[in-house]
Structure formats: C-alpha cells, structure tokens
Amino acid sequence: MDELDINGIRVFREIVEAGSFTAAADRLGMAAPMVSKHIARLERKLGARLLNRSSRSMSLTEAGKNFFEQGRQALDILDTAVASLAQAGGPPRGELKISAPVWCANAGFADLLAEFHSSYPEIRIDLHLDNHMADLVADGFDLALRVTDDPTPSLIARRVCSLKFHLVATPAFLDRQKLAGERRTIAMIMPNYVQLERLNLPSLANDPALKFNTIMKSSDTTLSYHCVLASMGAAFLPGWLVDHDLATGRLKTVGADGSGFDGNLYAVYASRRQMPAKLRCFIDFLLEKLGDQVSVP
C-alpha cells in the first residue's frame, strides 16, 4: 500500500464526479485509455473492484463508495497542503478566467475587483459577462459565478451569498399604469433565458389579481435595466444593480409587499484537483466579503 499511486486516486475521483470515463479524461486532459489504465492499476493495488462498468453504464461498488469518500477527503487535505506551500513560496499569480452574469457590471462589484487587485496585484482577471451558463471545461474557465438553486452535480459549487431580485419600475411608469386603468396588469421586460412561471414568487401568489404582460425579452440585463429606467416596463432585477435606485426613489418595487424572489450565488469550478492558488484566494476573498450578505458592500 506504500506504493499506492496518488494519480490513480485522483483519476478515480474525477471519474465519479464527472460521471464517466470520457468526461474525466476531458477534465484531466488525458486520453480515455489512460484513464482506464489508472483505474485498473488502482484496483489491482487495492485488491478490490471500485466500479461496475459496461459499455452503457457505470456505478460504484460498495468498496468504491467507501474509498471515494475517504480518498476525496485525503486528496483535499493533500491539495490544501500543496497550496499552502505554493503560497509560502510567493504571492498568487497568473490569469484567472471568470464567467459571471451581466449584472455584475455595477459599481459595487467593480469596487470588489479593485480591492482584490490591490491585495493580489500579480493576478490578472479575465472576466466574461454572460447570462448564459458557460461550459467551464470546454471554454477554459477557472470559475463561474452563477445564481441557481440546483448546482450542476458534475461541478464543485461553493455558496457565496444570497441575492434578492426585486420587481421594479419607475414612479412614472407606475403612475401611467394607474391612469390607464391597468393597475393590476404589469407590462414586463423578461430575460429570454428564464420562464416567468418557473420563478418562485410567494408574494405574487398572495395577489392572484396581479397579471403580467410580457412586452419584451432580452438576454442582456443591462439593457433591461435601462429599459426600466426609460419607463418602458417593469422587470425582475438583482439588488446589486438596483439597490441604490430603490434607496433614492429612482425606482420603486411593484406590489404592496415588494414582490420579488431570492436566489443563491455560487462559485462554481470544475475540480478540486490541485486547485491553483489564484483560484483559491479569489473564492476565499468572495466568501470573506460577501458571505451571508444580500447586496454588494
């Protein structure tokens, strides 16, 4: 057992987390036959079968389940030790490629990035803003920031903070709706990647007389925000983007109880395997600054 191959354990963990030999090979940048060789050698050294596999399916054996849980913990401890040594040898450096929602383009998040750069000046941030979920592995992202209640099982997800999405409109729009006798029908600007009926809106469920009329769909939150400011309609927008407008009265929430919904922001990455210091310190920074908050400081 002293000669147990650590790389074999890493390959085994990737197979389980990715869900297949092929997906694990893609994550590891390794040929699929080499992944199979690592597992065969690991099983020989352990004297136990870890995986039941056929041409169409794969499942963990009882021994595999136990070994996966304990092996994953052991690798996490080892990776933390390696990262600590790397940190001791110098400051984190390199390019950090991040995918984030369009609405991260706001002054509060910019202040966070500036503070992070001040603390880690040798890390270059390559930030891509897109409301559609990027393929981290295929597109070469180190990290994605995502609002979801159902993180992708094949990826590692760390909850950062909760977010409030408000249904907002300008005072002028709300006055116009009232004068037009359409107080209970709200002209809506909706994202074209979300269906209204899939949103969990308990406050609106208590007001069934309130109706929606979708007048525009957009994939760009910034455009939706400016359309709301132009009194075109109402929209569900994140507090990070509209908290200041709500505080100054430039925008108002629609509905007597401030209709909206809550979401969770996750930091999502592909693998725990040898997490680079640049990624680890960025995630730790977000957790320190945003953990358990509902708005950007």
KAPEJO-V88115 format. One record per residue. N is the residue number from 0. BURIAL is b if it has 9 or more other C-alpha atoms within 8 Angstrom, else e. Layout:
<<N,BURIAL> <N,BURIAL>>
This chain:
<<0,e> <1,e> <2,e> <3,e> <4,e> <5,e> <6,e> <7,b> <8,b> <9,b> <10,b> <11,b> <12,b> <13,b> <14,b> <15,e> <16,b> <17,b> <18,b> <19,b> <20,b> <21,e> <22,b> <23,b> <24,b> <25,b> <26,b> <27,e> <28,e> <29,b> <30,e> <31,b> <32,e> <33,e> <34,b> <35,b> <36,e> <37,b> <38,b> <39,e> <40,b> <41,b> <42,b> <43,e> <44,e> <45,e> <46,e> <47,e> <48,b> <49,b> <50,b> <51,b> <52,e> <53,e> <54,e> <55,e> <56,e> <57,b> <58,e> <59,b> <60,b> <61,e> <62,b> <63,b> <64,b> <65,e> <66,b> <67,b> <68,e> <69,e> <70,b> <71,b> <72,e> <73,e> <74,b> <75,b> <76,e> <77,e> <78,b> <79,e> <80,e> <81,b> <82,b> <83,e> <84,e> <85,b> <86,b> <87,e> <88,e> <89,e> <90,e> <91,b> <92,b> <93,e> <94,e> <95,b> <96,b> <97,b> <98,b> <99,b> <100,b> <101,b> <102,b> <103,b> <104,e> <105,b> <106,e> <107,b> <108,b> <109,b> <110,e> <111,e> <112,e> <113,e> <114,e> <115,b> <116,b> <117,e> <118,e> <119,b> <120,b> <121,b> <122,b> <123,b> <124,e> <125,e> <126,e> <127,e> <128,b> <129,b> <130,b> <131,e> <132,e> <133,e> <134,e> <135,b> <136,b> <137,e> <138,e> <139,e> <140,b> <141,b> <142,b> <143,b> <144,b> <145,b> <146,e> <147,b> <148,e> <149,e> <150,e> <151,e> <152,e> <153,e> <154,b> <155,b> <156,b> <157,e> <158,e> <159,b> <160,b> <161,b> <162,b> <163,b> <164,b> <165,b> <166,b> <167,b> <168,b> <169,b> <170,b> <171,e> <172,b> <173,b> <174,e> <175,e> <176,b> <177,b> <178,e> <179,e> <180,e> <181,b> <182,b> <183,e> <184,b> <185,b> <186,b> <187,b> <188,b> <189,b> <190,b> <191,e> <192,e> <193,e> <194,e> <195,e> <196,e> <197,e> <198,e> <199,e> <200,b> <201,e> <202,b> <203,b> <204,e> <205,e> <206,e> <207,e> <208,e> <209,b> <210,e> <211,e> <212,e> <213,b> <214,e> <215,e> <216,b> <217,b> <218,e> <219,b> <220,b> <221,e> <222,e> <223,b> <224,b> <225,e> <226,b> <227,b> <228,b> <229,e> <230,b> <231,b> <232,b> <233,b> <234,b> <235,b> <236,b> <237,b> <238,b> <239,b> <240,b> <241,b> <242,b> <243,e> <244,b> <245,b> <246,e> <247,e> <248,e> <249,b> <250,b> <251,b> <252,b> <253,b> <254,e> <255,e> <256,e> <257,b> <258,b> <259,b> <260,b> <261,e> <262,b> <263,b> <264,b> <265,b> <266,b> <267,b> <268,b> <269,b> <270,e> <271,e> <272,e> <273,e> <274,b> <275,e> <276,b> <277,b> <278,b> <279,b> <280,b> <281,b> <282,b> <283,e> <284,b> <285,b> <286,b> <287,e> <288,e> <289,b> <290,b> <291,e> <292,b> <293,b> <294,b> <295,e> <296,e>>
